[in-house]
């Protein structure tokens, strides 16, 4: 149990001060002792003299009497008084007064006796005196008579040690433990230093061996591919043939984007790359795979080592060692391309220690982008050797983007949108943006390229897709009337006819058809609400909309089979996958493995149209501030002109249309179940009636419209509004 607090701490502090004062007086008196000071028992010797002691006559009598009685043992009294003062100040007095007094007396007597036994002829301390005083002298004389000299030493030394241990609570066991602890810690410290020293020597020797091997490897053909650094073009206003009808619209300048960061280390460290290549060879050799690295391709984010296996080594054995190599090479993720298309080698892609940032401005200012004549040029990023990668959306003709949360999917979508905005006017390209998450595409609200404000409600998105299908059919009618096969031929025919009838200035320019890019950022949210209608619209658009100039970019963070259905995947052959969590997700998106080994932060695998080979790309980064600057420039440049037909399609009330819940053959049974049990949740109806999630959701929505159940209130259950009897 804890000790009780002192009843009167002030009283104990007063006693502590008293003992501190006594120790000060006693110490000053003993240290300033002068043998010729006048004492009352030596009046004749010191008659008429002034006491030279620090504390005067009191100090002289105190020191003289103590030295006479106890000798040098008197100094123990100073230590005892300081110890008592310290104990009182702490508020803990661990001894009983009688027990303490007995041990103090034994301590003084035993030490005085030992002094007289050791110095029987006395000593000189500012004058001749008995070493142990009168007490020590008489006790030593008696002890020698009884125990002889050796026995007296043993007896009083034992008494002194015991009394000292009792007074100071000193323990030899604790002393030995502390000595052992200090010795153990010193030994442990020396051992650690020795281990570190030997490890440093081992690594130094290993580095020497690797350097020797690297020098030998330099003699053999180990090619290091050096990509020439491309100087960005000046950010000037570019003009294209399709801008002749754009009116006063100005394309945004590249100055709106942040400056390209300067790389700190542009030179390729060939020696370091060769050393890493030897490490790769050594680790593979540890796993029983013989071969050599024949080519090294460094890039901004990763470096690919082309490994040529020895004859008889199976490719599958190397491909299965990605995780083991990552562990042994201390890399976050390693991707193995087995084999490299067109080469008799295996590609081992290892992340760089210092990752370079690939910016959108760096891609848009590259000569390959500026020289592109594609109508819908989108910038993706850089490949593994640092070469800008751009592609034409019209040749895809649609793009499916998938990846886990936080892997750079939304940033890549922003880069694609901005790459089109920097090259196309609203006369040439229009957007329909669907953003169920309400935040990803919000910065593009009210830009002049929009056909309709950004759609955020899933049900409105379904109607917007239905409008796109109707627009596609309308455009095909126009193409058929002109006798052309695609939108480019149609627009050329329209421009040619306008030249012929240019004298008719009253004719409106309504026949020109811009490209329409539909962007959906989170397909899963739409599939949750009305998967059948969304899937039907997407399928029709994907199959037929290319010639009509309508293209789609779909993005999702849920690469599962209920979102990326077989019908959708079959009509979206061009796909991009960012980092995913498992091989299953990678197969769902790309029909092959590899996306699970990506690094994140814009690292992607691109499956281009008509090619069965995956291309690894490091996505272009564009910040939110850059997007805001671009959209602000566009909004000031021109106001949006929305298509009223989309708004009419979305806001049209379906008066004669019955809800799908009414048509469902199990709808009445679901209503009876909800009213009987009082539970109105989608999962409950789905489980009890053994129907799918979407079907159960439609029936619950129909009940809400009929006033049977209340609206959803987060995690709380829906309220049963209409009772069973009334229904």
C-alpha positions as CSV (number, residue, x, y, z in Angstrom):
1,X,0.0,0.0,0.0
2,X,1.2,3.5,-0.7
3,X,2.7,5.5,2.2
4,X,0.5,8.1,3.8
5,X,1.5,11.7,3.3
6,X,3.1,13.4,6.3
7,X,0.7,15.0,8.6
8,X,2.7,18.2,9.0
9,X,5.3,18.6,6.2
10,X,6.2,22.1,7.4
11,X,7.4,20.8,10.8
12,X,9.7,18.2,9.0
13,X,11.1,20.9,6.8
14,X,11.9,23.0,9.9
15,X,13.8,20.0,11.4
16,X,15.6,19.6,8.1
17,X,16.8,23.2,8.2
18,X,17.9,22.8,11.9
19,X,20.0,19.7,11.1
20,X,21.4,21.5,8.0
21,X,22.5,24.5,10.2
22,X,24.0,22.1,12.8
23,X,26.0,20.3,10.1
24,X,27.2,23.7,8.8
25,X,28.3,24.8,12.3
26,X,30.0,21.5,13.1
27,X,31.8,21.3,9.7
28,X,33.1,24.9,10.0
29,X,34.2,24.3,13.6
30,X,36.1,21.1,12.8
31,X,37.7,22.4,9.6
32,X,38.8,25.7,11.3
33,X,40.1,23.9,14.4
34,X,43.1,25.7,16.1
35,X,44.8,23.8,19.0
36,X,45.9,27.0,20.8
37,X,42.4,28.4,21.0
38,X,41.5,29.2,24.7
39,X,39.4,26.4,26.3
40,X,37.9,26.3,29.8
41,X,39.9,23.2,30.7
42,X,43.1,24.8,29.5
43,X,42.9,28.4,30.8
44,X,46.7,28.7,31.5
45,X,47.6,27.7,27.9
46,X,45.3,30.1,26.2
47,X,45.0,32.9,28.7
48,X,44.3,36.3,27.1
49,X,44.0,34.9,23.5
50,X,41.2,35.4,21.0
51,X,39.7,32.3,19.5
52,X,40.7,31.9,15.8
53,X,37.9,29.3,15.1
54,X,35.4,30.2,12.4
55,X,32.6,30.1,14.9
56,X,34.6,31.7,17.7
57,X,34.6,30.4,21.3
58,X,31.6,28.1,20.6
59,X,33.4,26.5,17.6
60,X,36.7,26.2,19.5
61,X,35.1,24.4,22.4
62,X,33.0,22.2,20.1
63,X,35.9,21.1,17.9
64,X,38.3,20.7,20.8
65,X,35.9,18.5,22.8
66,X,35.0,16.3,19.8
67,X,38.6,15.8,18.8
68,X,39.5,15.0,22.4
69,X,36.7,12.4,22.8
70,X,36.3,10.9,19.2
71,X,39.3,12.0,17.3
72,X,38.9,12.1,13.5
73,X,35.6,10.1,13.9
74,X,34.1,13.5,14.6
75,X,33.8,14.1,10.9
76,X,31.2,11.3,10.7
77,X,28.9,13.6,12.7
78,X,28.8,16.1,9.7
79,X,27.8,13.3,7.3
80,X,25.1,12.1,9.8
81,X,23.6,15.5,10.2
82,X,23.5,16.1,6.4
83,X,21.8,12.7,6.0
84,X,19.2,13.6,8.7
85,X,18.5,16.9,7.0
86,X,18.0,15.3,3.6
87,X,15.7,12.7,5.1
88,X,13.5,15.4,6.7
89,X,13.3,17.5,3.5
90,X,12.2,14.4,1.6
91,X,9.4,13.9,4.2
92,X,10.5,10.4,4.8
93,X,12.3,9.4,8.0
94,X,12.8,5.7,7.7
95,X,14.3,5.0,11.2
96,X,13.1,5.0,14.7
97,X,15.0,7.4,16.8
98,X,16.3,4.8,19.3
99,X,17.4,2.4,16.6
100,X,19.2,5.2,14.7
101,X,20.9,6.5,17.9
102,X,22.2,3.0,18.8
103,X,23.7,2.5,15.3
104,X,25.2,6.0,15.2
105,X,26.9,5.3,18.6
106,X,28.2,2.0,17.3
107,X,29.4,3.6,14.1
108,X,31.4,6.3,16.0
109,X,32.9,3.9,18.6
110,X,33.9,1.2,16.0
111,X,35.5,3.8,13.7
112,X,37.4,5.5,16.6
113,X,38.6,2.1,17.8
114,X,39.8,1.2,14.3
115,X,41.7,4.4,14.1
116,X,43.5,3.8,17.4
117,X,44.3,0.2,16.3
118,X,45.7,1.4,13.0
119,X,47.4,4.6,14.4
120,X,48.3,3.8,18.0
121,X,50.9,6.6,18.3
122,X,48.3,9.2,17.3
123,X,48.4,11.7,14.4
124,X,49.0,15.3,13.6
125,X,46.0,17.4,12.5
126,X,46.9,21.1,13.2
127,X,48.6,19.7,16.2
128,X,49.1,16.4,17.9
129,X,46.0,14.4,18.9
130,X,44.8,10.9,19.6
131,X,43.6,9.4,16.3
132,X,40.4,7.9,17.7
133,X,40.1,10.1,20.8
134,X,39.8,9.0,24.3
135,X,36.8,6.6,23.4
136,X,38.9,4.9,20.7
137,X,42.0,4.7,22.9
138,X,40.2,3.0,25.9
139,X,38.1,0.7,23.7
140,X,41.2,-0.4,21.6
141,X,43.2,-1.1,24.8
142,X,40.4,-3.3,26.2
143,X,39.8,-5.1,22.9
144,X,43.5,-5.9,22.5
145,X,43.7,-7.4,26.0
146,X,40.6,-9.6,25.3
147,X,40.8,-10.5,21.5
148,X,44.4,-9.6,20.7
149,X,45.2,-7.2,17.8
150,X,43.8,-9.3,14.9
151,X,40.6,-10.2,16.7
152,X,40.0,-6.6,17.7
153,X,40.4,-5.6,14.0
154,X,37.9,-8.2,12.9
155,X,35.3,-7.4,15.6
156,X,35.2,-3.6,15.2
157,X,35.5,-3.7,11.4
158,X,32.4,-5.9,11.3
159,X,30.5,-3.7,13.8
160,X,31.5,-0.6,11.6
161,X,30.2,-2.2,8.4
162,X,27.0,-3.4,9.9
163,X,26.2,0.0,11.5
164,X,27.1,1.8,8.3
165,X,24.8,-0.5,6.3
166,X,21.9,0.1,8.8
167,X,22.3,3.8,8.8
168,X,22.7,4.3,5.0
169,X,20.6,1.3,4.0
170,X,23.5,0.2,1.8
171,X,23.3,-3.3,0.2
172,X,26.3,-5.3,-1.1
173,X,23.9,-7.3,-3.3
174,X,22.7,-4.1,-5.0
175,X,26.3,-3.0,-5.4
176,X,27.2,-6.3,-7.1
177,X,24.1,-6.0,-9.4
178,X,25.1,-2.5,-10.4
179,X,28.6,-3.5,-11.1
180,X,27.4,-6.5,-13.1
181,X,25.0,-4.3,-15.0
182,X,27.7,-1.8,-15.9
183,X,30.0,-4.6,-17.0
184,X,27.2,-6.2,-19.1
185,X,26.3,-2.9,-20.8
186,X,30.0,-2.3,-21.6
187,X,30.3,-5.8,-23.0
188,X,27.1,-5.4,-25.1
189,X,28.3,-2.0,-26.4
190,X,31.7,-3.5,-27.4
191,X,29.9,-6.4,-29.1
192,X,27.5,-4.1,-31.1
193,X,30.5,-2.0,-32.2
194,X,32.3,-5.1,-33.3
195,X,29.3,-6.4,-35.2
196,X,28.9,-3.0,-37.0
197,X,32.6,-3.0,-37.8
198,X,32.6,-6.5,-39.2
199,X,29.4,-5.6,-41.2
200,X,31.0,-2.5,-42.7
201,X,34.1,-4.5,-43.6
202,X,31.9,-7.2,-45.2
203,X,29.9,-4.6,-47.2
204,X,33.1,-2.9,-48.3
205,X,34.5,-6.2,-49.5
206,X,31.3,-7.0,-51.2
207,X,31.3,-3.6,-53.0
208,X,34.9,-4.3,-54.1
209,X,33.8,-7.6,-55.5
210,X,30.8,-6.1,-57.2
211,X,32.9,-3.3,-58.7
212,X,35.4,-5.9,-60.0
213,X,32.5,-7.8,-61.5
214,X,31.1,-4.6,-62.9
215,X,34.4,-3.9,-64.6
216,X,34.4,-7.3,-66.1
217,X,30.8,-6.8,-67.1
218,X,31.7,-3.5,-68.8
219,X,34.0,-5.5,-71.0
220,X,31.1,-7.6,-72.2
221,X,28.2,-6.0,-74.1
222,X,25.8,-4.6,-71.6
223,X,24.0,-1.8,-73.5
224,X,22.6,1.2,-71.6
225,X,19.9,2.9,-73.7
226,X,20.2,6.7,-73.3
227,X,17.1,8.7,-74.3
228,X,18.0,12.2,-75.5
229,X,16.5,14.9,-73.4
230,X,13.7,16.7,-75.3
231,X,13.7,20.5,-75.0
232,X,10.1,21.7,-74.5
233,X,8.8,24.0,-77.2
234,X,7.9,27.6,-76.3
235,X,4.4,28.0,-74.9
236,X,2.9,29.9,-77.9
237,X,-0.6,30.0,-79.3
238,X,-0.9,27.2,-81.9
239,X,-3.3,27.3,-84.8
240,X,-4.9,24.4,-86.6
241,X,-7.1,24.0,-89.7
242,X,-10.3,23.5,-87.7
243,X,-9.9,26.8,-85.9
244,X,-11.0,28.9,-88.9
245,X,-14.6,28.8,-87.7
246,X,-14.0,29.2,-84.0
247,X,-14.8,32.9,-84.1
248,X,-13.0,35.0,-81.4
249,X,-12.2,32.0,-79.2
250,X,-8.6,31.7,-78.1
251,X,-7.0,28.5,-77.0
252,X,-5.5,28.6,-73.5
253,X,-1.8,29.2,-73.5
254,X,0.7,26.8,-71.9
255,X,1.7,29.6,-69.5
256,X,-1.3,28.6,-67.4
257,X,0.4,25.4,-66.4
258,X,3.2,25.3,-63.8
259,X,6.8,25.3,-65.0
260,X,8.5,22.0,-65.7
261,X,10.6,21.1,-62.6
262,X,14.3,20.8,-63.3
263,X,15.6,17.3,-62.7
264,X,18.5,17.2,-60.2
265,X,20.2,14.3,-61.9
266,X,19.8,14.1,-65.6
267,X,23.0,12.2,-66.3
268,X,22.7,8.5,-66.3
269,X,24.9,6.9,-63.7
270,X,26.2,4.0,-65.8
271,X,28.3,2.5,-63.1
272,X,25.3,2.4,-60.7
273,X,23.1,0.8,-63.3
274,X,25.7,-1.9,-64.0
275,X,26.0,-2.6,-60.3
276,X,22.2,-3.0,-60.1
277,X,22.3,-5.3,-63.1
278,X,24.8,-7.5,-61.4
279,X,22.6,-7.6,-58.2
280,X,19.7,-8.7,-60.3
281,X,21.8,-11.5,-61.9
282,X,23.1,-12.5,-58.4
283,X,19.6,-12.7,-56.9
284,X,18.2,-14.7,-59.8
285,X,21.2,-17.0,-59.5
286,X,20.3,-17.5,-55.8
287,X,16.9,-18.7,-57.0
288,X,18.5,-21.1,-59.5
289,X,18.0,-19.0,-62.6
290,X,21.1,-18.5,-64.7
291,X,21.5,-15.8,-67.3
292,X,22.8,-12.3,-67.8
293,X,21.5,-8.7,-68.2
294,X,22.1,-7.6,-71.8
295,X,20.4,-4.2,-71.9
296,X,19.4,-1.5,-69.4
297,X,16.7,1.1,-70.2
298,X,16.6,3.8,-67.6
299,X,13.4,6.0,-67.3
300,X,12.0,8.8,-65.2
301,X,10.3,6.4,-62.8
302,X,11.5,2.8,-63.4
303,X,14.5,1.2,-65.1
304,X,14.0,-1.9,-67.2
305,X,16.7,-4.6,-67.2
306,X,16.6,-7.0,-70.2
307,X,17.6,-10.4,-68.8
308,X,18.5,-13.1,-71.2
309,X,18.1,-16.5,-69.4
310,X,20.5,-19.3,-70.0
311,X,19.4,-22.2,-72.3
312,X,16.9,-24.5,-70.5
313,X,15.5,-21.9,-68.1
314,X,11.7,-21.7,-68.2
315,X,10.2,-18.3,-68.6
316,X,7.4,-19.1,-66.1
317,X,10.0,-19.7,-63.4
318,X,11.4,-16.2,-63.8
319,X,7.9,-14.6,-64.1
320,X,7.0,-16.1,-60.7
321,X,9.9,-14.5,-58.9
322,X,8.6,-10.9,-58.9
323,X,7.7,-10.7,-55.2
324,X,10.9,-12.6,-54.2
325,X,13.1,-10.1,-56.2
326,X,11.2,-7.2,-54.7
327,X,12.0,-8.5,-51.2
328,X,15.7,-9.1,-51.9
329,X,16.3,-5.9,-53.9
330,X,14.3,-3.8,-51.3
331,X,12.0,-2.5,-54.0
332,X,8.4,-1.6,-53.5
333,X,7.1,-3.4,-56.6
334,X,8.8,-5.2,-59.4
335,X,7.0,-6.1,-62.7
336,X,8.4,-8.8,-65.0
337,X,7.5,-8.8,-68.7
338,X,8.1,-12.3,-69.9
339,X,9.0,-12.2,-72.7
340,X,9.6,-8.8,-74.2
341,X,7.7,-8.8,-77.5
342,X,10.1,-9.1,-80.4
343,X,13.1,-10.0,-78.2
344,X,14.5,-13.1,-76.7
345,X,14.8,-11.5,-73.3
346,X,12.7,-11.0,-70.2
347,X,12.1,-7.4,-69.0
348,X,12.5,-6.7,-65.2
349,X,11.1,-3.3,-64.3
350,X,12.6,-2.0,-61.0
351,X,11.6,1.4,-59.5
352,X,14.2,4.1,-59.3
353,X,15.3,5.4,-55.9
354,X,14.5,9.0,-57.0
355,X,11.3,9.3,-59.0
356,X,11.0,12.1,-61.5
357,X,7.7,14.0,-61.9
358,X,6.0,13.8,-65.3
359,X,4.0,17.1,-65.7
360,X,1.2,17.8,-68.2
361,X,3.1,20.9,-69.5
362,X,6.1,18.7,-70.3
363,X,3.9,16.5,-72.6
364,X,1.8,19.3,-74.1
365,X,5.0,21.3,-75.0
366,X,6.6,18.3,-76.6
367,X,7.1,18.4,-80.4
368,X,5.2,15.1,-80.9
369,X,2.0,16.7,-79.3
370,X,2.4,20.0,-81.2
371,X,2.8,18.2,-84.5
372,X,-0.2,16.0,-84.0
373,X,-3.0,16.6,-86.4
374,X,-5.5,14.4,-84.6
375,X,-8.8,16.0,-83.7
376,X,-9.0,14.5,-80.2
377,X,-5.4,14.2,-79.1
378,X,-5.0,13.2,-75.5
379,X,-1.8,13.2,-73.5
380,X,-1.2,10.1,-71.3
381,X,2.3,10.7,-70.0
382,X,5.7,9.2,-70.6
383,X,6.8,5.6,-71.3
384,X,9.5,3.8,-69.4
385,X,12.3,5.4,-71.4
386,X,11.0,9.0,-70.9
387,X,9.3,9.4,-74.3
388,X,6.0,11.4,-74.4
389,X,3.0,9.2,-75.1
390,X,-0.1,10.7,-76.9
391,X,-2.9,9.0,-78.6
392,X,-6.0,9.8,-80.7
393,X,-9.4,9.2,-79.0
394,X,-11.0,8.9,-82.5
395,X,-9.0,5.8,-83.2
396,X,-9.8,4.1,-79.9
397,X,-12.7,5.0,-80.3
398,X,-13.7,4.7,-76.6
399,X,-11.5,4.4,-73.4
400,X,-12.1,2.4,-70.2
401,X,-10.1,3.6,-67.2
402,X,-10.0,1.6,-64.0
403,X,-7.9,1.4,-60.8
404,X,-7.9,1.5,-57.1
405,X,-8.6,4.6,-55.0
406,X,-5.7,7.0,-54.8
407,X,-3.6,5.6,-57.7
408,X,-3.9,8.7,-60.0
409,X,-7.1,7.8,-61.9
410,X,-8.8,11.2,-61.5
411,X,-5.6,13.1,-62.2
412,X,-5.2,11.2,-65.4
413,X,-8.8,12.0,-66.4
414,X,-8.0,15.7,-65.8
415,X,-4.9,15.5,-67.9
416,X,-6.9,13.9,-70.8
417,X,-9.6,16.6,-70.6
418,X,-7.0,19.4,-70.5
419,X,-5.0,18.1,-73.4
420,X,-8.2,18.3,-75.5
421,X,-9.0,21.8,-74.1
422,X,-5.6,23.1,-75.1
423,X,-6.0,21.9,-78.7
424,X,-9.7,22.1,-79.6
425,X,-12.3,24.9,-79.6
426,X,-16.0,24.5,-78.6
427,X,-16.8,24.6,-82.3
428,X,-14.8,21.4,-82.7
429,X,-15.3,19.4,-79.5
430,X,-18.1,19.4,-76.9
431,X,-18.3,17.6,-73.6
432,X,-21.0,15.8,-71.7
433,X,-19.6,15.2,-68.2
434,X,-21.3,12.8,-65.8
435,X,-19.9,13.0,-62.2
436,X,-22.0,11.0,-59.6
437,X,-19.3,11.8,-57.0
438,X,-20.0,15.6,-57.5
439,X,-16.4,16.7,-56.9
440,X,-14.1,15.3,-59.6
441,X,-15.5,17.2,-62.6
442,X,-16.9,20.2,-60.7
443,X,-14.0,22.6,-61.9
444,X,-15.2,22.2,-65.5
445,X,-18.7,23.6,-64.7
446,X,-19.7,26.4,-67.1
447,X,-16.8,26.0,-69.5
448,X,-17.8,26.8,-73.1
449,X,-17.1,23.2,-74.3
450,X,-20.0,21.8,-72.3
451,X,-23.2,20.8,-74.0
452,X,-25.0,20.6,-70.6
453,X,-24.0,21.4,-67.0
454,X,-22.1,18.6,-65.3
455,X,-24.6,15.8,-64.5
456,X,-24.3,14.7,-60.9
457,X,-27.5,12.6,-60.3
458,X,-27.4,9.0,-61.5
459,X,-31.0,9.0,-62.8
460,X,-30.3,12.2,-64.8
461,X,-27.1,10.5,-66.1
462,X,-29.2,7.6,-67.4
463,X,-31.3,10.1,-69.4
464,X,-28.2,12.0,-70.6
465,X,-26.9,8.7,-72.1
466,X,-30.3,8.1,-73.7
467,X,-30.0,11.5,-75.2
468,X,-26.6,10.6,-76.6
469,X,-28.1,7.5,-78.2
470,X,-30.8,9.7,-79.8
471,X,-28.2,12.2,-80.9
472,X,-26.2,9.4,-82.5
473,X,-29.2,8.2,-84.5
474,X,-29.9,11.8,-85.6
475,X,-26.4,12.2,-86.8
476,X,-26.5,9.0,-88.7
477,X,-29.6,10.4,-90.5
478,X,-27.6,13.5,-91.4
479,X,-24.7,11.4,-92.6
480,X,-27.1,9.3,-94.7
481,X,-28.6,12.4,-96.2
482,X,-25.2,13.7,-97.3
483,X,-24.1,10.3,-98.5
484,X,-20.9,10.2,-96.3
485,X,-19.6,7.6,-93.9
486,X,-18.2,9.6,-91.0
487,X,-18.3,13.0,-89.3
488,X,-15.1,14.2,-90.9
489,X,-16.5,13.7,-94.4
490,X,-19.7,15.3,-93.4
491,X,-18.1,18.4,-92.1
492,X,-15.9,18.6,-95.2
493,X,-19.1,18.4,-97.3
494,X,-20.7,21.1,-95.2
495,X,-17.8,23.4,-95.6
496,X,-17.7,22.8,-99.3
497,X,-21.4,23.6,-99.7
498,X,-21.0,26.8,-97.6
499,X,-18.4,28.0,-100.0
500,X,-20.8,27.5,-102.9
501,X,-23.7,29.3,-101.2
502,X,-21.6,31.9,-99.3
503,X,-23.6,34.7,-100.8
504,X,-26.5,33.5,-98.6
505,X,-25.4,35.3,-95.5
506,X,-28.7,34.7,-93.7
507,X,-28.1,30.9,-93.6
508,X,-27.2,29.7,-90.1
509,X,-24.2,27.5,-89.4
510,X,-26.1,24.7,-87.8
511,X,-25.0,21.8,-89.9
512,X,-21.5,21.7,-88.6
513,X,-21.2,18.7,-86.2
514,X,-18.6,18.9,-83.4
515,X,-17.1,15.9,-81.7
516,X,-18.9,14.9,-78.5
517,X,-16.8,13.4,-75.7
518,X,-18.8,11.8,-72.9
519,X,-16.9,11.5,-69.7
520,X,-18.2,9.3,-66.8
521,X,-16.2,9.5,-63.6
522,X,-17.4,6.6,-61.6
523,X,-19.3,4.1,-63.7
524,X,-20.1,2.0,-60.6
525,X,-22.5,4.6,-59.2
526,X,-24.5,4.5,-62.4
527,X,-24.6,0.7,-62.5
528,X,-25.8,0.6,-58.9
529,X,-28.9,2.6,-59.8
530,X,-30.0,1.3,-63.2
531,X,-27.5,-1.1,-64.6
532,X,-29.7,-2.4,-67.4
533,X,-30.4,1.0,-69.0
534,X,-26.8,2.2,-68.5
535,X,-25.4,-0.9,-70.0
536,X,-27.8,-0.8,-73.0
537,X,-27.0,2.9,-73.7
538,X,-23.2,2.4,-73.3
539,X,-23.3,-0.7,-75.6
540,X,-25.2,1.1,-78.4
541,X,-22.9,4.1,-78.2
542,X,-19.7,1.9,-78.1
543,X,-20.9,-0.1,-81.1
544,X,-22.1,2.6,-83.3
545,X,-21.1,6.1,-82.2
546,X,-17.6,6.2,-83.7
547,X,-18.7,7.3,-87.1
548,X,-21.1,9.9,-85.6
549,X,-18.2,11.6,-83.7
550,X,-19.3,10.5,-80.2
551,X,-16.6,9.1,-78.0
552,X,-16.6,8.0,-74.4
553,X,-14.1,7.9,-71.5
554,X,-15.4,5.7,-68.6
555,X,-13.6,5.6,-65.2
556,X,-14.3,3.4,-62.3
557,X,-12.5,2.5,-59.0
558,X,-14.4,-0.8,-58.7
559,X,-13.0,-3.2,-61.4
560,X,-15.5,-6.0,-60.5
561,X,-17.5,-8.1,-63.0
562,X,-20.8,-6.5,-61.9
563,X,-19.5,-3.1,-63.0
564,X,-17.2,-4.0,-65.9
565,X,-19.6,-6.5,-67.4
566,X,-18.7,-8.7,-70.3
567,X,-20.8,-6.6,-72.8
568,X,-19.1,-3.4,-71.7
569,X,-15.6,-4.9,-71.9
570,X,-16.3,-6.4,-75.3
571,X,-17.1,-2.9,-76.7
572,X,-14.2,-1.1,-75.0
573,X,-11.1,-2.8,-76.3
574,X,-8.9,0.2,-75.4
575,X,-8.3,0.2,-71.6
576,X,-6.1,1.8,-69.0
577,X,-5.4,0.2,-65.6
578,X,-3.8,1.9,-62.7
579,X,-2.6,0.0,-59.6
580,X,-5.0,-2.6,-58.3
581,X,-5.0,-4.8,-55.2
582,X,-5.1,-8.3,-56.8
583,X,-4.4,-10.3,-59.9
584,X,-8.1,-10.9,-60.2
585,X,-8.8,-7.2,-60.7
586,X,-6.0,-6.9,-63.2
587,X,-7.5,-9.7,-65.2
588,X,-10.9,-8.1,-65.0
589,X,-9.6,-4.9,-66.5
590,X,-6.8,-6.0,-68.9
591,X,-7.5,-9.7,-69.3
592,X,-3.9,-10.2,-68.1
593,X,-1.9,-9.8,-64.9
594,X,0.5,-7.0,-64.2
595,X,-1.5,-4.1,-62.8
596,X,-1.1,-5.4,-59.3
597,X,2.7,-4.7,-59.5
598,X,2.3,-1.0,-60.5
599,X,3.7,1.7,-58.2
600,X,0.6,4.0,-57.9
601,X,0.8,7.8,-58.3
602,X,-0.1,7.7,-62.0
603,X,1.7,4.5,-62.9
604,X,-0.5,2.8,-65.5
605,X,-0.7,0.0,-68.1
606,X,-2.2,1.0,-71.4
607,X,-3.8,-1.4,-73.8
608,X,-3.9,0.5,-77.2
609,X,-6.4,-0.3,-79.9
610,X,-5.6,-3.2,-82.2
611,X,-2.5,-4.2,-80.1
612,X,-2.4,-7.1,-77.7
613,X,0.7,-5.7,-76.0
614,X,0.5,-3.7,-72.8
615,X,2.5,-0.4,-72.6
616,X,3.6,0.9,-69.3
617,X,3.1,4.7,-68.9
618,X,3.8,7.2,-66.2
619,X,0.8,9.4,-66.2
620,X,1.1,13.2,-66.6
621,X,0.4,15.2,-63.5
622,X,-1.8,18.3,-63.4
623,X,-2.7,20.0,-60.2
624,X,-6.0,21.3,-59.1
625,X,-4.6,24.9,-59.2
626,X,-3.6,24.4,-62.8
627,X,-7.1,23.0,-63.7
628,X,-8.7,26.1,-62.1
629,X,-6.5,28.5,-64.1
630,X,-7.3,26.8,-67.3
631,X,-11.1,26.7,-66.7
632,X,-11.1,30.3,-65.5
633,X,-9.4,31.3,-68.7
634,X,-12.0,29.4,-70.8
635,X,-14.9,30.9,-68.8
636,X,-13.7,34.4,-69.4
637,X,-13.1,33.7,-73.0
638,X,-16.6,32.5,-73.9
639,X,-19.8,31.7,-72.2
640,X,-21.3,28.2,-72.6
641,X,-24.1,27.5,-75.0
642,X,-26.0,24.5,-73.7
643,X,-28.1,22.2,-75.9
644,X,-31.7,22.6,-74.8
645,X,-32.5,19.1,-76.1
646,X,-30.5,17.5,-73.3
647,X,-32.2,19.5,-70.7
648,X,-35.5,18.7,-72.2
649,X,-34.7,15.0,-72.1
650,X,-33.5,15.1,-68.5
651,X,-36.4,17.2,-67.2
652,X,-39.1,15.4,-69.1
653,X,-41.8,13.9,-66.8
654,X,-42.8,10.4,-67.6
655,X,-46.4,10.7,-66.9
656,X,-47.6,7.5,-68.6
657,X,-44.6,5.4,-67.7
658,X,-45.1,2.9,-64.9
659,X,-42.3,2.1,-62.5
660,X,-40.5,-1.1,-63.1
661,X,-41.5,-2.2,-59.6
662,X,-45.2,-2.1,-60.7
663,X,-44.3,-4.3,-63.7
664,X,-42.4,-6.8,-61.6
665,X,-44.2,-10.0,-61.0
666,X,-43.0,-10.2,-57.4
667,X,-43.8,-6.6,-56.6
668,X,-47.1,-7.4,-54.8
669,X,-45.3,-10.1,-52.8
670,X,-42.6,-7.6,-51.8
671,X,-45.2,-5.1,-50.6
672,X,-46.9,-7.7,-48.6
673,X,-43.6,-8.8,-47.0
674,X,-42.6,-5.2,-46.1
675,X,-46.0,-4.4,-44.6
676,X,-46.1,-7.7,-42.7
677,X,-42.6,-7.6,-41.2
678,X,-42.3,-3.8,-40.9
679,X,-38.8,-4.0,-42.5
680,X,-38.2,-2.0,-45.7
681,X,-34.6,-2.5,-46.8
682,X,-33.2,-3.6,-50.1
683,X,-31.1,-6.4,-48.6
684,X,-34.1,-7.7,-46.7
685,X,-36.2,-7.9,-49.8
686,X,-33.3,-9.4,-51.8
687,X,-32.7,-12.1,-49.2
688,X,-36.4,-13.1,-48.6
689,X,-37.5,-13.1,-52.2
690,X,-34.3,-14.4,-53.6
691,X,-33.9,-11.7,-56.2
692,X,-31.0,-9.6,-57.4
693,X,-29.9,-6.3,-55.7
694,X,-30.9,-4.1,-58.6
695,X,-34.4,-5.7,-58.8
696,X,-34.9,-5.3,-55.0
697,X,-33.8,-1.7,-55.2
698,X,-36.3,-0.9,-58.0
699,X,-39.1,-2.4,-56.0
700,X,-38.2,-0.4,-52.9
701,X,-38.1,2.8,-55.0
702,X,-41.5,1.9,-56.4
703,X,-42.9,1.6,-52.9
704,X,-41.4,5.0,-52.0
705,X,-43.1,6.6,-55.0
706,X,-46.5,5.0,-54.0
707,X,-46.1,6.3,-50.5
708,X,-45.9,2.9,-48.9
709,X,-42.4,3.5,-47.3
710,X,-40.6,6.7,-46.4
711,X,-37.4,7.9,-48.0
712,X,-34.0,6.6,-47.0
713,X,-32.4,8.1,-43.9
714,X,-28.8,7.0,-43.9
715,X,-28.2,4.0,-41.7
716,X,-31.7,4.2,-40.1
717,X,-34.4,1.9,-41.5
718,X,-37.1,3.3,-43.7
719,X,-40.4,4.3,-42.1
720,X,-43.5,2.3,-43.0
721,X,-45.9,5.1,-44.1
722,X,-49.0,3.2,-45.2
723,X,-50.4,0.5,-43.0
724,X,-51.3,-3.0,-44.2
725,X,-55.0,-2.6,-43.8
726,X,-55.1,0.8,-45.6
727,X,-53.1,-0.7,-48.5
